[in-house]
Amino acid sequence: MTKRSELRTSLPEDLYFYPTFGEEEVEAVSAVIRSGRTTQLSSSVVREFEEAFAGYVGAKEAIAVNSGTAALHTLLIACGIGPDDEVIVPAFTFIGTVGPVLQQGARPVFADIDPDSYCMTAEDTAQKITSWTKAIMPVDIFGHPADLDPLRDVAREHGVLLLEDACQAHGARYKGARVGGLTDAACYSFQESKNMSTAEGGMITTNDPELAERCREIRHQGEKEWGLIESLGYNYRMTAMQAALGIVQLGKLDKANDTRRQIANIYTNALKGLDLQLPKEKSYAWSVFHVYSFLVPKQLASRRDDIVQALKAQRVPAKIDYPWPLYTSPLFKDRSGPFDCPVTEDVCSRVISLPTYQSMSMDIAEKIGAVTHDVLAEFLK
Ligand SMILES: Cc1ncc(COP(=O)(O)O)c(C=O)c1O
């Protein structure tokens, strides 16, 4: 068996994510620059990317923007969400999910998550619906889709929208179908940590052409046609260079997702003998393992940060995704609840994540799995 010290020196740099751009991306971006048509307004490449992405996820429409946050913000504006409205969101997510709700002056209401998938549950969502609720916004966290059918039932019963934050879930499947065309609308991020990247970028997908049209206007200053400003908009446009990156990356996405699933499988095999809660894929789900997250047992929760430090000391790029429920951040200190999400609080106190980026070799994944096993085994003694 390889000794720990040998593993330590053979592990790569401390990288939690690493995008994979090859010569095809360089060539595609160069071609756009050479063409002299570099913006969404002057080039057809953004439209080509939108069509390719809509086709891939199985949605009628796709609207490219310059970040996942811009996608969510544009969508909320297009759905007419504003002051006094409530949007139900999970607290186990990145602030990019909830920031746009606050930017619209609406109130985020936090619903709890499933202890296995870490996705927002329909049960707690139903408990938290009020007459002010305008939308339910689950997150397909770490690439695992939320349980969309029961959430859709709750949304229909109460006449509210089901909007999906799929920023970490490009290519993920729910009951065999790719997410993106299964809800009123979905949003993606192409920031460089994601399963496919345009450096920065985002996309909205929907089957509703009118909603898509409103999103297009908001993305471009609220302009309906030249000189006719329908409403207040933004400059959320994606560049043609980003779209060119996106077209190439989309072509590599299935392979990237397969690689991430293989890496997840290697970690599970390495860790399965230990007293840990390893990622569980629900029977409805095909996860794209944006990251690999496991829970330490409750008795080790108070030592979770020491474990992460011990992993980092062995050059394992471990991270805590996410250390606190969002509502515990100072941003929420003067805002009213409900903030009771006991499963979220428990998961936040015990979660540790490992990287799954698609350029990682299987050899390195094996080593990360082996070192993580050894470090955890020491703490679990
Ligand atoms: C779940 C989630 N929502 C929203 C966002 C925001 O995306 P972006 O960073 O592209 O603005 C991210 C990305 O980091 C995310 O992971």
The ligand as an ORCA input file, in Angstrom:
! r2SCAN-3c Opt
* xyz 0 1
  C     -26.800     27.715     -7.072
  C     -26.256     28.956     -7.717
  N     -27.095     29.968     -7.998
  C     -26.659     31.094     -8.602
  C     -25.348     31.246     -8.964
  C     -24.915     32.537     -9.588
  O     -24.231     32.354    -10.791
  P     -23.080     33.388    -11.249
  O     -21.904     33.202    -10.356
  O     -22.807     32.997    -12.665
  O     -23.669     34.750    -11.154
  C     -24.443     30.216     -8.734
  C     -23.042     30.307     -9.177
  O     -22.066     30.417     -8.678
  C     -24.899     29.041     -8.062
  O     -24.065     28.044     -7.767
*
